[in-house]
């Protein structure tokens, strides 16, 4: 029943997914302990749409499928390129992530959950630093929040009512 409902791939749905964590969770009840598996999954299309989710079930495949379904429902759009436009950071629960632009050829310098989010988004060169708690799901959500706060040069120019050339020209400290 669950296998049909949480299908792993559909022909019209060409999404990349990465399992970032699988752990065993225990619930103590009157008759003993109930064991289940929890899976955290990141889903993206490689062109700027990304989402994260987690599922819990008695089997790994079902838990991953539930997490994938939740991640697909929570997908959001981020601006994507070779690297990010400017340094940014975000906090989710007790986890904090800082993202910095990197020069071509640097690659993704990140911990596993942050790297998974950046890969499924489509980024190639980004430097990162994770602070606080290193819970996989919280790091993935903090990364998604940080990516949502990145503004492109065109968007910044439009919000400030300035031409793009205003941001491109360099001002010397002696002129001010």
N, C-alpha and C positions, 0 to 999 in steps of 0.2 A: 504494500500500500504506500509506504513512504518513498520507496524507490521510484515509483511512477510520478509521484507528486514533485519530488525534488530531483528532476532530471539534470544530469551534469552538463550536457551541451545540447543546444538546439541549433538547427541549421541557420536560422535567421539571427541568432545571437552569437556574434563573434567576439567574445570577451576573453581576456587573459585573467587567470586567477592564480593566486599563490596562497598556500596554506602557511601561515606564519607561526602557528602554535597549536599543538595538540597536547592536552593534559588530562590526567585522570582526576575526577572530582568525587568526593565521598559525602554521602549524607548518612548520618547516624540516626537510626530509627529504633523502635522498641525491639524488633526482632533481630537487629544486627546492623550491618552497613550496606547501603545501596551504592554501587559503583556505576558511574557514567563517565563518558568522555566528552570533553569540551574542545571545540576547534575554533580558532580565529582565522578568518579568511579575508584576503584583499582581492577586489575585482576591479578591472579597468579595461579600457579599449585601446590603450597605447596612443591615444590622441587627445587626452585631456579629461576624460571622464573617469572617476574613481569612486570607490565605496568600500567600506569595511563592515564586517559582520561577524557574529559568532553564534554557534549552534551547539546544542547539547543533546546527546542521544546515547543509547547503549552500544552502538557500533560506530566505528570511525567514519565509514563511508556516509552514513546517514547524518552524523554530526557535521561533516564537511559540507554536505549538500544543503543542510539547513543554514549554515553560516554563509554559503555562497548565495543562497536566495535572499537572505537578509542584507548582504552587501550589495546585491544587484538592486534592491529596493531603495537603498540609501545612497545611490550614486549621485555625485555632484560634479559640476563642470569647473575645471581650473584652466588657467592659461598655460600652455605648454610650449616649450622650445627646446633648444639644446641644453640650456641652463635656465635658472630662474632670473628674473629681472633685477632683483635687489635682495639684500639680506632681510630675513624675516624670522619670526619665531612664534610659537604658540604653546599653550599649556592645556592639557586635558587631564583632569583628575590630579594625580601626583606626578605625572610625567610632563617633561618640558623638552621641546625640540627647537634647535636653532638651525636654519638653513642658510647657506651662503652660496653665491654664484661661484663657478669655477672656470678656469681656462680650458680650452679644448684639449682633449686627451687625458684629463684628470680622472674621469670615471666617476662612479658613485662611491663616495667615501662615507659609509653609513653602517649602522647596525642592521640586523636582519629585517625587523619590521619596517623600519624607515626605508631601507633599500627596496623592499617589496612594493611599497606604495609608489616610490619614485619610478621604478621599472614599469609598473602597469600603467602609470601616467604617460610615460614616453620620454622622460628626461634621460640625458646621457652624462652630463657633468655637473655634479652638485657636491658641495662639502657640507657635512652635518655634524652636529654635536647634540647628544642626548643627555639631559640632566634629570635628576630626581629618580623616581621609580622607573624600573626597566620592564614593566609589564607590557607584553607584546601588543595587546589590543589598544591600550592607552597610548603607546608610542605611535601606532598607526593612526589613531584618531587625531592626535596632536599634529602629526605631519599633514593630514588632510586639512585641518583647520589653518595651518600655516600656509599651505598652498593656496587656499581660498582667499587669503589676505594679500597675495601678491598682485600688484597692479602693473599692467604693461605701460610702456612709455606713451602710447597713444591715449590710453585711458586717463593717465595722470594729466596729460596736456588738455584733454577735453574737460576734466573736472576743474582745472585751474583757469580755464579760458585763455590759454597761452598756445602759441604755435610750437610744434615739435622742435624747431630750430632753437627755441629759447633754452631748452634743456640740453641741447647738443653742444652749444658753444661754451668754451671754458673761460672762466673769469679768474684773473690773477688777483692775489691778495693785495698787491700794491694799488690797484685801481679803486678799491673800496674805501 
